[in-house]
């Protein structure tokens, strides 16, 4: 059975959305001198550009894929964001977060089966 390349579009969209959330978080953690600079800085602009790219990739992916498969792939973003936060911001992966990540992964596996 041949794998449909549109799944790669959907996976790339999820990865880009997770990275964009990390960029937006980085922008939010910085002190800004004005309200305008708070929203017009490289981190925020980069995050929103990636989100726009995610919309484009998701639309390309869902043109041929069943909508039933999309939630499973999209839920992987809930795993990526805490992991990327731990890597880039040294946030602790507490037991509560780890259990939540495990539940999400278990749900993805059960959904796929």
C-alpha positions as CSV (number, residue, x, y, z in Angstrom):
1,X,0.0,0.0,0.0
2,X,1.4,3.4,-1.0
3,X,1.5,6.2,1.6
4,X,-0.4,9.3,0.5
5,X,2.0,12.3,0.5
6,X,-0.7,14.5,1.9
7,X,-0.1,13.0,5.3
8,X,3.3,14.7,5.2
9,X,1.6,18.1,4.5
10,X,-0.6,17.5,7.6
11,X,2.4,16.5,9.8
12,X,4.4,19.5,8.6
13,X,1.5,21.7,9.5
14,X,1.4,20.3,13.0
15,X,5.2,20.8,13.4
16,X,5.0,24.3,12.1
17,X,2.1,25.2,14.4
18,X,4.0,23.9,17.4
19,X,7.1,25.9,16.4
20,X,5.0,29.0,15.9
21,X,3.5,28.6,19.4
22,X,7.1,28.5,20.8
23,X,8.0,31.6,18.8
24,X,4.9,33.4,20.1
25,X,5.8,32.3,23.7
26,X,9.3,33.6,23.2
27,X,7.9,37.0,22.1
28,X,5.5,37.1,25.0
29,X,8.3,36.5,27.6
30,X,10.2,39.6,26.6
31,X,9.6,43.0,28.0
32,X,8.4,45.6,25.6
33,X,8.4,49.4,25.9
34,X,5.1,50.0,24.1
35,X,1.9,48.3,23.1
36,X,2.8,48.4,19.5
37,X,6.2,46.8,20.0
38,X,4.6,44.0,21.9
39,X,2.9,42.8,18.8
40,X,5.3,44.0,16.1
41,X,8.5,42.2,16.8
42,X,10.3,39.4,15.0
43,X,9.1,36.6,17.3
44,X,5.4,37.4,17.0
45,X,5.6,38.2,13.2
46,X,7.5,34.9,12.6
47,X,5.0,33.0,14.7
48,X,2.0,34.4,12.7
49,X,3.8,33.8,9.4
50,X,4.2,30.1,10.4
51,X,0.6,29.9,11.4
52,X,-0.5,31.3,8.0
53,X,1.7,28.6,6.4
54,X,0.0,26.0,8.6
55,X,-3.4,27.0,7.2
56,X,-2.1,26.6,3.7
57,X,-0.6,23.2,4.4
58,X,-3.7,21.9,6.2
59,X,-5.9,23.0,3.3
60,X,-3.6,21.2,0.9
61,X,-3.6,18.1,3.0
62,X,-7.3,17.9,3.6
63,X,-8.2,18.1,-0.1
64,X,-7.6,14.4,-0.5
65,X,-7.4,13.0,3.1
66,X,-10.4,11.8,5.1
67,X,-11.4,14.2,7.8
68,X,-11.4,11.3,10.2
69,X,-7.6,11.0,10.2
70,X,-6.9,14.7,10.7
71,X,-7.6,14.9,14.5
72,X,-5.2,12.1,15.3
73,X,-2.3,13.9,13.5
74,X,-3.4,17.3,14.8
75,X,-3.4,16.0,18.4
76,X,0.4,15.4,18.1
77,X,0.8,19.2,18.5
78,X,-0.3,18.8,22.1
79,X,2.7,16.6,22.6
80,X,5.2,18.7,20.7
81,X,4.5,22.0,22.4
82,X,5.5,20.9,26.0
83,X,8.5,19.0,24.6
84,X,9.7,22.0,22.6
85,X,9.1,24.2,25.7
86,X,11.2,21.9,27.8
87,X,14.0,21.9,25.2
88,X,14.1,25.6,24.4
89,X,12.9,27.2,27.7
90,X,14.1,24.6,30.1
91,X,10.6,24.2,31.5
92,X,10.2,21.1,33.6
93,X,8.2,18.2,32.4
94,X,6.4,17.5,35.6
95,X,4.7,14.2,36.3
96,X,1.3,15.8,35.5
97,X,2.5,17.0,32.1
98,X,4.1,13.6,31.4
99,X,0.9,11.8,32.3
100,X,-1.0,14.1,30.0
101,X,1.4,13.5,27.2
102,X,1.1,9.8,27.8
103,X,-2.7,10.0,27.6
104,X,-2.6,11.9,24.4
105,X,-0.2,9.4,22.8
106,X,-2.4,6.5,24.1
107,X,-5.4,8.1,22.6
108,X,-3.7,8.5,19.3
109,X,-2.8,4.9,19.2
110,X,-6.3,3.7,20.2
111,X,-7.8,6.0,17.6
112,X,-5.5,4.6,14.9
113,X,-6.3,1.0,15.8
